[in-house]
């Protein structure tokens, strides 16, 4: 079984998910549960910190696609940060940089929420 964990924390009006390990077909349901919980709790400004994400499969990428529309429909966004080159290349290959803001670090992602934070 693949090892995968998600740490969650609040940063003012932004919810941060810290992914660690292998995000694949076996572990993707954990990320789905996290997104479902955030939507249920009306948390629509989300940063996914990928610093400790060592692998992502198409099943993992599918989770991001499954929730982005609902998040944006509620005037929020999912921003991705701290990707290794290996993980970024998978996102890039499938065109994710056109759909998501991917930043070098979490602070950059946080700053990109800008005016959305002052409206809260």
N, C-alpha and C positions, 0 to 999 in steps of 0.2 A: 504494500500500500504506500502511496506517495505521501510524503510529509508536507503539510500545508497548514499555516495558521494565519489568522487575521487578528491584529490588535486594532481596537477602535478607541478614538478619543475625540473630544470636542476642542476646537480652537476658535473661540468666540462663535461666530455664526457659521463656521465651517466644520464639517465632520470629516475626520481623517481616518482612512483605512490603511493600515500598514500590512502589506502582504509579505509573507515569508515562505519560501520553499517552492514546490512544484504545483502550478495551477494547470490541471489537466481534467480529463473527463471524470475521474474519480473524485477530485477535490472541488470542481466547479460548483457543486450544490452549496458548499459553504459560502462562496462569494454571492451566490444567488440569495441565500438567506440573509446575508448582511445587507444587500441592496433592498430586499423586500422590507426588512426592518426599518431602514432609513426612510423609505417612502411612506411606510405606515406611520412613522413618527414625524412626518412632514419635514424631513431633513433633505433639502434639495441642493445645497452647496457642498460638494463632495470632492475631496482630494484623495486619490489613490496613490500612496507612496509605495513605489516598487523597488526600493533600495535593496531589500533582501529577497526579492522574487528572482529565483534562479532559472525558471523555465515556465513558458506558457504555451499551451496547445490551442488549436482552433476552438475547442470546447470552452476554454477560458476566455478567449476573445469574444465568443458568442455571448457570454454573460454581459460583457460591456455593451454590446449592441442591443441586447434585450431590454436594457433599462434606460438608455440615454434619452429616448423619446419622452418617456414619462417624466424624467427629471427636468428636461428642458421645457416641457409643456407647463411645468410649475415654476418657470422663471429661474431654474437652477442650472447647474452644469456639473459635469464630472471632469476634473482635470487630473492628469497623470504626471507624476514626478519621479525623479531619482532612478531612472531606468539604467540598467547595465546596457552596454552596446549590444550584447547578445539578445536581450529581451526587446530592446528598441528595434532591432532589425526585423523581428517578427511582426511587430506593430507596423513598421514602415512598409514591409513587403505587401501588406494587405490594405494599405492606404489610410491607416488610422490617423496619421498626422494631419490629414485633411478634415477629419471629423472631430478630433479631440485636440485640446491644447496639451502638449507634452513639454514639460519644463525640466531644466537641469536639477532643480531642487525644490523642496516643499515650500520654502519662503516665496519663490517666484510664482508658484501656483497659487498660493494664498493671495499674493498681491494682485494677481490677474482677476480676482473676484471684484476688486475695486469698489465701484458704486453699488454693487449688489449687497455688500456688507452694510453700507450706510442706510439702505432702505429697510433693514430689519428692525 
